[in-house]
């Protein structure tokens, strides 16, 4: 008896199905690799530019550079980013200093002497009170400015809340003027600042926290002295 060849129908169909799945898998892997490369490239391009600081081995990053309206100054924010590595991409860096660049002369002034401390918050305020109290103890809005719709007054003063070197929950308050380099720390050891506004063209009002206590204070800017301090009962 002669041997008859076995039918190849089912096994041949399975063979083609395996090849189809293999080809689809290869194309899928290639597409995944290309997508990962594109995402990685976008993340790298979105990172802030690194800069080298004088007298420091740490590289810092430029967070922002914005003209200060009404002045000839450009505000440049300097930050210290996370440690280099794939996990640091997309991470937010800490603000360590603010530079003021004069657009005419090119002179640069730093608001902090170095970049060793973190700036928790910053404020730039004009030399004009936001509101005044009349004889009837009512808040009087600046009607002249509202009627003419004049542009806002340019900033004249700045306030920085700076983290203490050995305590991440305590801050020092630095107050100064944009027109000169006379500035200094006015309130050390604060727990936080909850409000800042101009009380008069030369006085600043603040709501601050010291420990668990809340205070309303007025600071005379030329002398950088606290001229009023009242505890706020809760």
Buried (B, 14 or more C-beta within 10 A) or exposed (E): EEEEEEEEEEEEEEEEEEEEEEEEEEEEEEEEEEEEEEEEEEEEEEBBEEEEBEEEEEEBBBBEEEEBEEBEBBBBBBBBBEEEEEEEBEEEBBBBBBBBBEEEEEEEEBBBEEBEBBBBEBBBBBBBBEEEEEEEEEEEEEEEEEEEEEEEBBBBBBBBBBBBEEEEEBBBBBBBBBEEEEBEEBBEEBBBBEEBEBBBEBBBBBBBBBEEEBBBBBBBBEEBEBEEEEEEEE
